[in-house]
Amino acid sequence: MDVLTKEQRRRNMQAIKSSGTKIELILSKALWNKGYRYRKNCKNIYGKPDIVFRKYKLAIFCDSEFWHGKNFNKTIKRIGTNKKFWYDKIKNNIARDKKVNKHLKNEGWTLLRFWEKDIVKNIGYCTKKIETTIQNTQKGTL
């Protein structure tokens, strides 16, 4: 049984965004402050990466733990209502992420995926990893 009314649940679900999320903003602002220029949510690149450096063919995804299935077996146990729907939804998201990764790698893109908690709690690690990847791409070591 859901603890929220149908109207409350509907409003909650409508408020969930696919772009311009808090974690995207944190990472993009950190990169901008370091002088990096990028594109956000490129619709013409397969999988619509959250942040793109076209020059380096670098695609960055900011993934939330729930929607993208981090510790999926633990997460699915916590869900109290509509388990089958959420199980299928998250499994499909995981499969889509794998398909996007494979497609972009086949096109010569370098991919970085960061979990939400990594971005929020350790932004320095994330930006350093991006900087290192860009530097390696410039040197041709990737």
C-alpha positions in Angstrom: 0.0 0.0 0.0 1.4 3.4 -1.0 1.6 6.0 1.8 0.8 8.8 -0.6 -2.4 9.5 -2.4 -2.5 9.0 -6.2 -2.4 12.8 -6.7 0.6 13.2 -4.4 2.4 10.3 -6.1 1.7 11.8 -9.5 3.1 15.2 -8.4 6.2 13.6 -7.0 6.8 11.6 -10.2 6.2 14.7 -12.4 8.9 16.6 -10.4 11.6 14.1 -11.4 13.7 15.7 -14.2 15.8 14.0 -16.8 18.1 16.9 -17.5 19.3 19.9 -15.4 19.4 17.8 -12.3 21.2 18.8 -9.1 24.1 16.4 -9.8 24.5 17.6 -13.4 24.6 21.2 -12.1 27.2 20.5 -9.5 29.5 18.8 -11.9 29.0 21.2 -14.8 29.6 24.3 -12.5 32.8 22.7 -11.1 34.0 22.1 -14.7 33.0 25.6 -15.8 34.9 27.2 -12.8 38.0 25.3 -13.9 37.7 26.9 -17.3 36.3 23.9 -19.3 33.6 24.5 -21.9 31.2 21.8 -22.9 27.8 21.0 -24.2 25.0 19.7 -22.0 22.4 17.1 -22.9 23.3 16.7 -26.5 20.3 15.3 -28.3 22.2 14.5 -31.5 24.6 12.1 -29.6 23.3 8.7 -28.9 22.2 8.3 -25.3 22.0 12.1 -24.8 25.1 12.4 -22.5 24.7 14.9 -19.6 28.0 16.7 -20.5 29.9 16.4 -23.8 33.4 17.5 -24.9 33.0 17.1 -28.7 36.6 18.0 -29.3 37.8 15.1 -27.3 34.9 12.8 -28.0 34.3 12.6 -24.3 30.8 11.8 -23.0 29.9 12.1 -19.3 26.9 10.7 -17.6 25.7 11.7 -14.1 23.7 8.7 -12.9 21.5 8.6 -9.8 21.8 5.4 -7.7 18.1 4.6 -7.7 17.3 5.1 -11.4 20.4 3.5 -12.8 20.6 0.5 -10.4 23.6 1.0 -8.1 23.4 -1.8 -5.6 20.3 -3.0 -7.4 19.7 -6.1 -5.2 19.6 -4.0 -2.1 17.5 -1.3 -3.6 14.8 -3.6 -4.9 14.4 -5.1 -1.4 13.6 -1.6 0.0 10.8 -1.0 -2.5 7.5 -1.6 -0.8 4.9 -1.0 -3.5 4.7 -1.9 -7.2 7.8 -4.0 -7.0 7.4 -5.6 -10.4 7.1 -2.2 -12.1 10.2 -0.8 -10.4 12.2 -4.0 -11.0 11.4 -4.0 -14.7 12.0 -0.2 -14.9 15.4 -0.3 -13.3 16.5 -3.4 -15.1 15.6 -1.7 -18.4 17.6 1.4 -17.4 20.6 -0.8 -16.7 20.3 -2.6 -20.0 19.9 0.8 -21.8 23.0 2.2 -20.1 25.0 -0.9 -21.3 23.7 -0.4 -24.9 24.6 3.3 -24.9 28.1 2.5 -23.6 28.6 -0.1 -26.3 27.3 2.2 -29.1 29.4 5.2 -28.1 32.5 3.2 -27.6 32.0 1.7 -31.1 31.9 5.2 -32.4 35.2 6.1 -30.8 33.8 8.0 -27.8 35.4 7.9 -24.3 32.8 7.5 -21.6 32.7 8.5 -18.0 29.9 7.6 -15.7 29.7 9.1 -12.2 27.3 8.1 -9.4 25.3 10.7 -7.7 27.0 10.3 -4.3 30.4 10.5 -5.9 29.5 13.9 -7.4 27.9 15.2 -4.3 30.5 14.0 -1.8 33.7 14.0 -3.9 33.5 16.5 -6.7 37.2 16.9 -6.7 37.7 13.3 -7.7 35.2 13.6 -10.5 36.7 16.8 -12.0 40.2 15.3 -11.6 39.2 12.2 -13.5 37.7 14.3 -16.3 40.8 16.5 -16.5 43.1 13.4 -16.6 40.9 11.9 -19.4 41.1 15.1 -21.4 44.8 15.4 -20.9 45.3 11.7 -22.0 43.1 12.3 -25.0 45.2 15.4 -26.0 48.4 13.3 -25.7 46.8 10.4 -27.7 47.3 7.9 -24.8 43.6 6.8 -24.7 
